[in-house]
């Protein structure tokens, strides 16, 4: 036990022990303490002892402490040395005087006493050395028949026993110290291993996605960099595939996040297996998005690869009793090493984005997407500056009462002119939503619209303003506070403020928006549902949220004169809305025939180019003044 540690202690002490042995031997043989004559027998004995010492030093120097036999060889050397010392009194004590015998015994006892301490790391060696150097000499003296020598022998024997007891105690102390040191080292080793494991875990967390075990985005870039460096002599192209799980948020809402996580985990498992088979590299790009790198030579190869992924992913994933088969969008980009990894990943992502817009399941990054992206970045840059400088203006389209053709309200429509060109609201609002600018833009639109309302209400207190708001605005925790702040600042009647929400946006986010709509209603604001008929809202939703107005989408009005089906739908929607106390506005009225038909359907209000296109604030006020003058003239 602890052989290696004991060898370390013995090896540290052995040269000193051997040196003491040689010095004592030379003292006994070569000095004149026993007379001036050196016998031939003593010289032979000295040569024998030097040979034994040389053997012991050879074992010490030649063999490594890792050698499992080294401690046993040391023990053999100790035994041989002890026997050599034991021969000395047996061979020469007959010619010694009592004084010489006493001096020799003292030397032997002193040498053994010192050796016991040095040899205690190997108890058998310590006991053997004491037993061979003291006990034979003591027994010889006891059996000599000389009373004085018998006393010396007895004292030597007792001293040898005492040394053996000391050797046992010293050995226990050494073992205890070695054991304590071993425990300390074991604890230190455990701590080191634990620290190493934690470092590895931290490293894995830094490099891997916890849910799937795939590389994260940062480590994916590092991995592809290494792959490109290894394959720099090959002329193959870098293919990047971006995978988007369609509507995973609906799964989370309907079944819980644990099921969404289950799907993500399963997709990760599929991609890891594909990596092994196709020598690809996959990573989790975002919440419900993944990216894969593959070396290809043609576009056909990457399309076949995507087909393989799609086939393996187009399965049902089951957790407990719930089975779901997700759909996916794939975007891909192929390029050489001149394109940065970040840009290549971005291109594949943009391909997926375009695919989702056009409902294309597999979409390639092309020049059209590139141009759209450049346009997007151009607008983002200028849009941010325009919001800060408030470089927007409002147009207002009248909403007219069908029964008497009087203006009931205006829809506020934001406009932006950039470098003498009008930018479509649909385009720049989409850019604002994508780049996180919609909250600031929305607040600016609210401010300009309510400021215009306040000016109108000074002379026309019953006029309302209808303001379009996005879902992102409504989800903002500060939306209601800001709305109330602006209304208070301009001292407008909250009932004259109408917030327009598209039906599709409202239904797809009904859980989140319900509380916000209720809060807006509590503040006294009216709520309108825009583009009604494009979504799937129910009469119960409209009733429970106490929607004030619905605006029938223009697509139903366009063919109302020629399509009986559209005419019936408009009539049915109007009756349904009136049963729950909701007013109806028809959008896109452009002909007198359309106006007559919606009047017959019982629609309350309309807007469209038949009455007026969107106009400036000054023109809107002029329309109100003309209407006021007509009433006076009547």
C-alpha positions in Angstrom: 0.0 0.0 0.0 1.3 3.4 -1.0 4.4 1.7 -2.4 5.2 4.7 -4.7 5.0 7.2 -1.9 7.1 5.0 0.4 9.7 4.7 -2.3 9.9 8.4 -2.6 10.7 8.7 1.1 13.2 5.9 1.0 14.9 7.2 -2.1 15.3 10.6 -0.5 17.0 9.0 2.5 18.9 6.1 1.0 22.1 7.9 -0.2 22.7 9.2 3.4 22.1 5.8 4.9 24.6 4.1 2.5 27.1 6.8 3.1 26.8 6.2 6.9 27.3 2.5 6.4 30.5 3.0 4.4 31.9 5.6 6.9 31.2 3.2 9.8 32.7 0.2 8.0 35.9 2.2 7.1 36.1 3.3 10.7 35.9 -0.2 12.0 38.4 -1.6 9.6 40.8 1.1 8.5 41.4 3.1 11.7 43.7 2.1 14.6 40.9 2.0 17.2 41.4 -1.8 17.4 45.1 -1.6 16.9 47.5 -0.8 14.1 47.3 -4.2 12.3 44.6 -4.6 9.7 43.7 -8.3 9.1 43.1 -9.8 5.7 39.7 -11.1 6.8 38.5 -7.5 7.7 39.6 -6.3 4.3 37.5 -9.0 2.6 34.6 -8.1 4.9 35.0 -4.4 3.9 35.1 -5.3 0.2 31.9 -7.4 0.7 30.1 -4.6 2.4 31.2 -2.1 -0.3 29.8 -4.5 -3.0 26.5 -4.8 -1.2 26.3 -1.0 -0.8 27.1 -0.6 -4.6 24.3 -3.1 -5.4 21.9 -1.1 -3.2 22.9 2.2 -4.9 22.5 0.6 -8.3 18.9 -0.4 -7.4 18.3 3.2 -6.1 19.7 4.8 -9.3 18.8 2.4 -12.1 15.2 1.5 -11.3 12.4 4.0 -11.5 10.1 4.5 -8.5 7.3 3.4 -10.8 8.9 -0.1 -10.9 6.7 -2.4 -8.8 9.7 -4.5 -7.8 12.0 -1.7 -6.6 10.9 -1.7 -3.0 11.4 -5.5 -2.9 14.9 -5.1 -4.3 15.6 -2.5 -1.6 14.5 -5.0 1.0 16.8 -7.7 -0.5 19.7 -5.2 -0.3 18.8 -4.3 3.3 18.8 -8.1 4.2 22.2 -8.7 2.5 23.7 -5.6 4.2 22.3 -6.7 7.5 23.8 -10.2 7.1 27.1 -8.7 6.2 27.1 -6.6 9.4 26.0 -9.7 11.3 29.1 -11.5 10.2 31.4 -8.9 11.7 31.0 -9.7 15.4 30.7 -13.4 14.6 34.1 -13.4 12.8 36.1 -10.9 14.9 34.7 -10.6 18.5 37.0 -13.5 19.8 40.0 -11.2 19.3 38.4 -8.1 20.9 38.9 -6.9 24.3 35.9 -6.0 26.5 36.5 -2.3 25.7 36.6 -3.1 21.9 33.4 -5.2 22.2 31.6 -2.5 24.0 32.7 0.1 21.5 31.6 -2.1 18.6 28.2 -2.8 20.1 27.7 1.0 20.7 28.6 1.7 17.1 26.2 -1.1 15.9 23.4 0.2 18.1 23.9 3.8 16.9 24.1 2.8 13.3 20.9 0.7 13.7 19.1 3.4 15.5 19.8 5.9 12.7 18.8 3.4 10.1 15.5 2.6 11.8 14.3 6.1 11.3 15.4 6.2 7.6 14.0 2.7 6.9 10.7 3.0 8.7 8.9 3.8 5.4 9.4 0.0 4.8 8.8 -1.7 8.1 10.1 -5.0 7.1 13.4 -3.5 6.0 13.7 -1.6 9.4 12.9 -4.7 11.4 15.2 -6.9 9.3 18.1 -4.4 9.6 17.8 -4.1 13.4 17.4 -7.8 13.8 20.4 -8.7 11.7 22.8 -6.0 13.0 22.0 -6.0 16.8 20.3 -9.3 17.7 23.1 -11.7 16.4 25.8 -9.6 18.1 23.8 -9.4 21.3 23.2 -13.2 21.3 26.9 -13.9 20.7 27.8 -11.8 23.8 25.1 -13.4 26.0 26.4 -16.8 25.1 30.1 -15.8 25.6 30.2 -17.0 29.3 31.8 -13.6 30.4 29.4 -11.9 32.8 30.4 -8.4 31.7 29.8 -9.4 28.0 26.6 -11.1 28.9 25.3 -7.8 30.4 26.3 -5.9 27.2 24.5 -8.6 25.1 21.4 -8.2 27.2 21.4 -4.4 26.9 22.0 -4.8 23.2 19.0 -7.2 23.0 16.8 -4.8 24.9 17.9 -1.9 22.8 17.1 -3.9 19.6 13.6 -4.6 20.9 13.2 -0.9 21.6 14.3 0.0 18.1 11.8 -2.5 16.6 9.0 -0.9 18.6 10.3 2.5 17.4 10.4 1.2 13.9 6.7 0.1 14.2 5.6 3.5 15.6 7.6 5.4 13.0 6.2 3.3 10.2 2.7 4.0 11.5 3.4 7.7 11.6 4.8 7.7 8.0 1.8 5.6 6.8 -0.5 8.1 8.5 1.2 11.1 6.9 1.2 9.4 3.5 -2.5 8.5 3.9 -3.4 12.0 4.9 -1.4 13.4 2.0 -3.1 10.8 -0.3 -6.5 12.0 0.9 -5.6 15.6 0.4 -4.3 14.8 -3.1 -7.5 12.8 -3.8 -9.7 15.7 -2.6 -7.5 18.0 -4.8 -7.8 15.6 -7.7 -11.6 15.4 -7.2 -11.8 19.2 -7.1 -9.6 19.4 -10.2 -11.8 16.8 -12.0 -14.9 18.6 -10.9 -13.5 21.9 -12.0 -12.5 20.3 -15.3 -16.0 18.8 -15.8 -17.5 22.2 -15.0 -15.2 23.8 -17.5 -16.2 21.3 -20.1 -19.8 21.8 -19.3 -19.4 25.6 -19.5 -17.5 25.1 -22.8 -20.3 22.9 -24.1 -23.0 25.4 -23.0 -21.0 28.1 -24.8 -20.7 26.0 -28.0 -23.9 23.9 -27.9 -27.6 24.5 -27.8 -28.9 23.0 -24.5 -32.1 21.7 -26.0 -30.9 20.0 -29.1 -27.2 19.5 -28.5 -26.5 21.1 -31.9 -23.9 23.8 -32.3 -25.1 27.3 -31.5 -24.8 30.1 -34.1 -21.4 31.3 -32.8 -19.7 27.9 -32.7 -21.3 27.0 -36.0 -19.4 29.9 -37.6 -16.2 28.7 -36.0 -16.8 25.1 -37.2 -17.5 26.2 -40.8 -14.4 28.4 -40.7 -12.3 25.3 -39.9 -14.1 23.2 -42.6 -13.4 25.8 -45.2 -9.7 26.0 -44.1 -9.3 22.2 -44.5 -11.0 22.1 -47.9 -9.4 25.2 -49.3 -7.9 23.2 -52.2 -11.2 21.7 -53.2 -13.4 23.6 -55.7 -16.7 22.6 -54.2 -19.2 25.3 -53.2 -20.6 26.1 -49.8 -24.3 25.4 -49.5 -26.2 26.9 -46.6 -29.8 25.7 -45.8 -32.0 27.6 -43.5 -35.0 25.7 -41.9 -37.9 27.3 -40.3 -40.6 25.4 -38.4 -43.9 26.9 -39.5 -46.1 28.3 -36.8 -44.4 26.7 -33.9 -45.8 29.4 -31.7 -49.2 28.0 -32.3 -48.1 24.6 -31.0 -46.7 26.3 -27.9 -50.0 28.2 -27.4 -52.2 25.2 -28.0 -50.3 22.4 -26.3 -47.7 24.1 -24.1 -44.0 24.9 -24.5 -43.0 21.4 -23.5 -44.5 20.1 -26.7 -42.8 22.8 -28.8 -39.5 21.9 -27.1 -40.2 18.3 -27.9 -40.5 19.1 -31.6 -37.3 21.2 -31.6 -35.5 18.3 -29.9 -36.7 15.8 -32.5 -35.7 18.1 -35.3 -32.3 18.4 -33.7 -31.9 14.6 -33.6 -32.8 14.3 -37.3 -30.2 16.9 -38.2 -27.5 15.2 -36.1 -28.1 11.9 -37.9 -28.0 13.7 -41.2 -24.7 15.3 -40.2 -23.2 11.8 -39.6 -24.4 10.5 -42.9 -23.8 13.5 -45.2 -20.7 15.0 -43.4 -22.7 18.2 -42.9 -22.7 20.6 -40.0 -25.9 21.7 -38.4 -26.8 24.4 -35.8 -29.8 25.9 -34.1 -30.1 29.3 -35.5 -33.0 30.6 -33.4 -36.1 29.6 -31.5 -37.7 27.6 -34.3 -34.9 27.9 -36.9 -32.0 25.8 -37.9 -29.1 26.1 -40.4 -27.1 23.5 -42.2 -23.8 23.7 -44.1 -23.0 21.2 -46.9 -20.3 21.1 -49.6 -21.9 20.9 -53.1 -21.0 21.3 -56.7 -24.4 22.1 -58.2 -27.7 23.5 -57.2 -29.3 20.1 -58.0 -27.2 18.5 -55.2 -28.5 21.0 -52.6 -32.1 20.5 -53.8 -31.8 16.8 -53.4 -30.3 17.3 -49.9 -33.2 19.6 -48.9 -35.6 16.9 -50.2 -33.9 14.4 -48.0 -34.2 16.6 -44.9 -37.8 17.4 -45.7 -38.6 13.7 -46.0 -37.1 12.9 -42.7 -38.7 15.8 -40.9 -42.2 15.3 -42.5 -43.3 12.9 -39.8 -45.6 13.0 -36.8 -44.0 13.9 -33.5 -45.8 12.5 -30.5 -45.6 13.5 -26.8 -48.1 11.8 -24.5 -51.3 11.7 -26.5 -50.6 14.6 -28.7 -49.4 14.1 -32.3 -48.4 17.0 -34.6 -46.9 17.0 -38.0 -45.2 20.4 -38.5 -44.6 22.0 -41.9 -41.3 23.7 -42.8 -39.9 26.5 -45.0 -36.5 26.0 -46.5 -34.2 28.7 -47.8 -30.9 28.0 -49.4 -27.8 29.9 -50.7 -24.8 28.6 -52.7 -21.6 30.5 -52.9 -17.8 30.3 -52.8 -15.4 31.2 -50.1 -15.4 34.9 -51.1 -18.7 35.3 -49.2 -18.4 35.5 -45.4 -20.1 32.8 -43.4 -22.3 35.4 -41.7 -23.5 36.8 -45.0 -24.1 33.3 -46.4 -26.2 32.4 -43.4 -28.0 35.7 -43.7 -28.7 35.0 -47.4 -30.3 31.6 -46.6 -32.3 33.2 -43.9 -33.6 35.9 -46.3 -34.5 33.2 -48.7 -36.7 31.6 -46.0 -38.3 35.0 -45.3 -39.1 35.5 -48.9 -40.5 32.0 -49.1 -42.8 32.6 -46.1 -44.1 35.8 -47.8 -44.8 34.1 -51.1 -45.8 30.7 -49.4 -43.0 29.0 -51.2 -41.7 26.0 -49.2 -38.2 25.9 -50.8 -36.8 29.2 -51.9 -33.4 30.1 -53.3 -31.6 33.3 -52.6 -31.4 35.3 -55.8 -30.8 38.8 -57.2 -34.5 39.7 -56.5 -34.1 38.9 -52.8 -30.7 40.7 -52.9 -32.3 43.8 -54.4 -35.2 43.7 -51.9 -32.7 43.4 -49.0 -30.7 46.4 -50.3 -33.9 48.3 -50.6 -34.9 47.2 -47.1 -31.6 48.4 -45.6 -31.8 51.7 -47.5 -35.3 52.4 -46.1 -34.3 51.3 -42.6 -31.4 53.7 -42.5 -33.5 56.7 -43.7 -36.6 55.6 -41.7 -34.8 55.9 -38.5 -33.6 59.4 -39.3 -37.0 60.4 -40.5 -38.7 59.3 -37.2 -36.2 61.3 -35.2 -36.8 64.4 -37.4 -40.6 63.7 -37.7 -40.3 63.9 -41.5 -43.8 62.4 -42.0 -47.1 63.9 -42.8 -50.7 62.7 -42.5 -53.5 62.4 -45.1 -57.1 62.0 -44.1 -59.8 60.1 -46.0 -63.4 60.9 -45.1 -65.7 58.2 -43.7 -69.2 59.2 -44.7 -72.6 58.4 -43.3 -74.6 56.5 -45.9 -78.0 57.9 -44.8 -77.2 61.6 -45.4 -73.8 61.8 -47.1 -72.3 63.7 -44.1 -68.7 63.2 -43.0 -68.7 61.2 -39.8 -64.9 60.8 -39.3 -61.5 60.6 -41.1 -59.1 57.7 -41.4 -55.6 59.1 -40.7 -53.1 57.7 -43.2 -49.4 58.3 -42.7 -47.2 59.4 -45.6 -43.5 59.5 -46.2 -41.6 61.2 -48.9 -37.9 60.3 -49.5 -35.8 62.0 -52.0 -38.8 63.5 -53.7 -40.5 60.0 -54.0 -43.5 58.8 -52.1 -42.8 55.6 -50.2 -45.7 53.2 -49.9 -47.0 53.0 -46.3 -47.2 49.2 -46.6 -43.5 49.1 -47.5 -42.1 51.4 -44.8 -44.4 50.2 -42.0 -43.2 46.6 -42.8 -39.6 47.8 -42.5 -40.4 49.6 -39.2 -41.9 46.4 -37.8 -39.0 44.2 -39.0 -36.3 46.5 -37.5 -38.0 47.4 -34.2 -38.9 51.0 -35.2 -42.7 50.5 -35.2 -43.2 51.6 -31.6 -41.5 55.0 -32.2 -43.2 55.4 -35.6 -46.6 54.4 -34.1 -46.2 57.0 -31.3 -45.4 59.7 -33.8 -48.5 58.7 -35.9 -50.7 58.8 -32.7 -49.3 62.2 -31.9 -49.8 63.7 -35.3 -53.3 62.2 -35.7 -54.6 63.3 -32.3 -53.0 66.8 -32.8 -55.0 67.0 -36.1 -58.1 65.8 -34.3 -57.8 68.5 -31.7 -57.6 71.2 -34.3 -60.6 69.7 -36.2 -62.7 69.5 -33.0 -62.2 73.2 -32.2 -64.8 73.9 -35.0 -66.2 70.4 -35.5 -66.5 68.7 -32.1 -68.3 65.6 -33.4 -65.7 64.6 -35.9 -63.6 61.4 -35.1 -60.2 60.2 -36.2 -59.5 56.6 -37.1 -55.9 55.6 -36.5 -54.3 52.3 -37.6 -52.3 50.6 -35.0 -50.1 47.4 -35.3 -50.2 44.4 -33.1 -46.6 45.2 -32.0 -47.9 48.6 -30.7 -50.8 47.1 -28.9 -48.5 44.5 -27.2 -46.3 47.3 -25.9 -46.8 47.8 -22.2 -46.6 51.6 -22.5 -49.1 51.8 -25.3 -52.2 52.7 -23.2 -50.2 55.1 -21.0 -48.9 56.9 -24.1 -52.3 57.0 -25.7 -53.9 58.6 -22.5 -50.9 61.0 -22.3 -51.4 62.3 -25.9 -55.2 62.5 -25.5 -54.8 64.5 -22.3 -52.1 66.7 -23.8 -54.3 67.8 -26.7 -57.6 67.7 -24.6 -59.5 65.5 -27.1 -62.6 63.5 -26.3 -61.5 59.8 -26.1 -64.8 58.8 -27.9 -63.5 60.7 -31.0 -60.4 58.5 -31.1 -60.9 55.2 -33.1 -58.2 52.6 -33.1 -58.1 50.4 -36.1 -56.8 46.8 -35.9 -56.8 44.4 -38.8 -58.9 41.3 -38.4 -56.1 38.9 -39.2 -53.7 40.5 -36.7 -56.4 40.6 -34.0 -57.4 36.9 -34.4 -53.8 35.6 -34.6 -53.0 37.4 -31.4 -56.4 37.4 -29.6 -55.1 36.1 -26.3 -52.5 38.9 -26.0 -54.7 41.7 -27.4 -57.9 41.0 -25.5 -56.6 42.8 -22.3 -55.2 45.7 -24.3 -58.4 46.2 -26.2 -60.4 46.1 -22.9 -58.0 48.7 -21.4 -58.4 51.0 -24.5 -62.2 50.7 -24.2 -62.0 51.5 -20.5 -60.1 54.7 -21.5 -63.1 55.7 -23.6 -61.5 54.9 -27.0 -63.5 53.3 -29.9 -62.3 50.1 -31.6 -62.6 49.3 -35.3 -61.7 46.0 -37.0 -60.2 46.7 -40.4 -60.2 44.5 -43.4 -63.1 42.4 -42.0 -63.7 39.2 -43.9 -60.0 38.4 -44.5 -59.7 36.6 -41.2 -61.8 34.1 -39.2 -63.2 36.1 -36.3 -66.5 35.0 -34.9 -69.5 37.0 -33.8 -68.7 36.0 -30.2 -65.3 37.6 -30.3 -66.7 40.9 -31.7 -69.4 40.9 -29.0 -67.1 40.0 -26.1 -64.6 42.7 -27.0 -67.5 45.2 -27.6 -66.1 46.2 -31.1 -67.6 49.5 -32.2 -67.0 49.3 -35.9 -66.1 46.7 -38.5 -64.8 47.7 -41.9 -65.8 45.3 -44.7 -62.7 44.6 -46.8 -62.6 46.2 -50.3 -62.3 42.8 -51.9 -66.0 42.1 -51.1 -67.1 45.5 -52.3 -65.3 45.4 -55.7 -67.6 42.8 -57.1 -70.7 43.5 -55.1 -72.6 44.7 -58.2 -71.8 41.7 -60.3 -71.4 38.9 -57.8 -74.5 37.8 -55.9 -72.3 35.8 -53.5 -70.3 38.9 -52.4 -73.5 40.9 -52.2 -75.1 38.2 -49.9 -71.9 38.1 -47.7 -71.9 41.9 -47.3 -75.6 41.8 -46.4 -75.2 38.9 -43.9 -72.1 40.5 -42.2 -74.0 43.8 -41.8 -77.0 42.1 -40.2 -74.7 40.1 -37.9 -72.9 43.2 -36.8 -76.0 45.1 -36.1 -77.4 42.3 -33.9 -74.5 43.0 -31.5 -74.6 46.8 -31.8 -71.6 47.1 -34.1 -71.6 49.7 -36.9 -70.4 48.7 -40.4 -68.2 50.7 -42.7 -67.7 49.7 -46.4 -64.2 50.3 -47.8 -63.3 51.2 -51.4 -66.6 52.6 -52.7 -65.8 54.0 -56.1 -69.2 54.0 -58.0 -72.7 55.2 -57.4 -74.0 51.7 -58.0 -71.8 50.3 -55.2 -73.0 53.1 -52.9 -76.7 52.3 -53.7 -76.2 48.6 -53.0 -74.4 49.0 -49.7 -77.2 51.4 -48.7 -79.7 48.7 -49.4 -77.7 46.3 -47.3 -78.0 48.7 -44.3 -74.3 49.6 -44.0 -73.9 52.6 -41.8 -70.8 54.3 -43.3 -68.5 54.2 -46.3 -65.2 55.5 -47.5 -63.7 55.5 -51.0 -62.7 57.5 -54.0 -66.4 58.1 -54.9 -66.5 60.7 -52.1 -62.9 61.6 -51.7 -59.4 60.3 -52.0 -57.1 60.8 -48.9 -56.4 64.5 -48.6 -54.2 66.8 -46.6 -55.3 68.3 -43.3 -56.1 71.6 -44.9 -58.2 69.9 -47.6 -60.0 67.8 -44.9 -60.9 70.9 -42.9 -62.1 72.5 -46.2 -64.4 69.5 -46.8 -65.9 70.0 -43.3 -66.3 73.7 -43.9 -68.1 73.1 -47.2 -70.4 70.6 -45.5 -71.1 73.1 -42.7 -71.9 75.8 -45.2 -74.3 73.5 -47.1 -76.2 72.9 -43.8 -76.4 76.6 -43.2 -77.6 77.2 -46.8 -80.4 74.7 -46.3 
